[in-house]
Amino acid sequence: MRLISALTAVAVLWACRPAPEPSARTSGAVPAGAAVVDSAIAREEALRRFRQEIPPVDTLTGGADSRDALVRQFVAAVETADTGALRRLLMTRQEFAWIYYPDNPQGLPPYDLSPGLLWFLLDNRGAIGLSHLMQERVGTPLQYVQYQCDSLPSVEGENRVWGPCVMARRQAGGDLLLERLFGPILERRGRFKFVNYANKLD
């Protein structure tokens, strides 16, 4: 609920400011519907516009076949500085549009975040988290011991969303350090991917 409240507050603030200028990250082009709030547009129409030129999909591609396997792949990718693998473990824009958003509470009443805004918030926070992960943890042994997520997932249609999750790492002196190194885990039809890499390193 804290995340939903925070996202809602950001949505209100974002709606009251001018549309942002294109950034270097978008190479001068702002994706259709990205970070735009228009209360006059029905949810169905906003989603239709967001999905333009995004092919339909109903299953996750890549990722892992279990939560444990997903976390192990994450640990291996961080320790070997395999940024390509880290990106392959993430939910894509296509999967967000067709799988994640339709049943996510933040896109439904009373929150009603548009798909463009919710994707912007998730992607932007995840990009910041990945940048900090690269600076602080990538390429070094994590001394991973175990991880733990909330015992019950958020049930969203066919999706199960697990989180928050924390990872236990062994420090040099033998003590365990608990860190949140990745964001929620999306489960659908036996496949698992990270929603993003939002973490507590920032």
N, C-alpha and C positions, 0 to 999 in steps of 0.2 A: 504493500500500500504506500510506503514511503516513496518508492520509485515512481508509482503512478501519480502521486501528488506532485512530485518534483517535475515530472514530464508535463503535467497539466499546467503548472505555473510557468514553465518555459514556453509552452504553447501560447498562453495568454500574452506574455511579454513579446514573443516573436510576432504575434498578430498585430501588435501596436507599433511596430517599427517598419521602416521602408524595406522593400525587398533588397537583399544583399547584392553587391556587385559581384560578377563572376570572379572566382579565385583561380590561382594557379593550379589548384588541384583538379578543377573542372575544365582546364585548358580553354577558358573563356566561354564555355557553354554550360548553362544550368539545365539539368535534366527536367523533363516535363513534370510539373507538380512538386518539385523538390523544395522543401522548406516554405511552402506557400499555404496560408490558411485563408479559406474563403467560406464563411459560414453559409453563404447563399448556395453553395454547391452541395447537392445531396451526396451522401456517403458512396452510394453506388456509382454515381457519375465520377466522383473523385477517384475511385478505385479503377474505373474503366480508363480514365485518362492516364493514371499512373502505369497501368498495364500495357499501354500502347507500345508496340514494338518489343514487348517482352513475351516470349513464347510460353504457353501454359506448361505447368509441371505439377504433378501431384505426389511426388516422392522426393526424398533428399538424395542428392548425388554425392558420392564420396563420403567423407566423414568416417564413421566406424560403426560396427555392428553391436557395440555395447558402450555403456558409459565409461566403464573401466578402460576399455581399449582406446576410447577417445582421449582420455586423460593421459594414458601411457604415450600415445602418439604426440600429444602436446608436449610432454616432458622431453621426449627424444628430440623433437623439433627445436625446442628452446636450447637444449644442451649442445646441439650441433649447429645452431644458427641457421636452421633450414626455414627461411622465411616463406619459401614456396609452399612447404608443407603446412605451415601455420595458416596460410591463406586458404588452402584447400580444406581445412577443418572448419572453416567459417560458413555460416549461412550466407547464401548469395542474394543479390537483389531480386533475382528471379524467384528464388524460394521464399523470400519475404513477401513478394507480391501475390503469389498464388497459394502459399502454404501457411505462412506465419500470420500475416496481417488479418485475413478474414475472420478469424476466431479469437484474436488477441483482445483482451479486455480494454486496452488503451485505445483501440480503434472503435469501440462500441460505446453506446450511452452508459453513463453520463459524460464520459471523457471525450469521445468523438474526435480523437486526433486523426488528422488526414493521413493517408498513406505516405504522402510526400514528406510531411513533417516528422512522422514517427520514424521513417527510414533515415531521414537526416539526423535525428537525435541519436538513434542507435548506432549508425555508421560513424558519426563524428566522435561520439564518446568512445567507441571501439577503436577508432584510428588513434586517438590520443593514448588509450591504454596500450595498444600495440607499440606505439613509439616509445613509451616509457619501459615497456617490457624489453624492447630491443636494447635500450640504453642500460638498463639495470640488471637484466638476468640472462639475456641471450649469450650463448657461447661459453657458459660456465656450468659446472656440475650443480644441479639443484639439490642433490642429496634427498631426493623424494622418498617419503615414507608412505603416505596415504593421503586420501582426500575425503571430504565429507560434504554432502549437500543436504538440504532440508529433507526430512524423511518422506514427505508427501509432495508430489509435483503439482503444478497448476494444470488442471485439465482444461484444454481449449480445443473443443471439437475432437479431431483425431490426434491432436498434438498433446504432448506432455512436456512441460517446461520445468526443468529442475534448477533450483538455485534459491538463494545464493549458495555458493560452494567455496570451501576453503581447503587449502593444501597444507599438509604438514611436511616440513623440511628439517633435516638434521643439521644443526649448526656445528661449527668446529669443536665446541666444548661438549657436544653431546646433547644439548638441550634441543627441544622441538620448537620450531618457529611456525606459527600459523599465518598463512598469507592468502589473500584473495587475488589470484593471478589471472583469472578469466571470468567472463560473465556467465549468464545463464546457459544451460545446455538444452537444446531442442531435440526431442525424441518424436519420431514419426515412423510407424510401420517397421519398427526394428532397426532404424538407422538413427544415428546421433551426430549432431554438429553443434558447435558453439554459436550462440546468437551473436556475440561479439567478444572482444577481449577487454571490456571495461574492467578495471582492477583497482586495487587500493594502493598502487604504487604512486598514483598521482595525488 
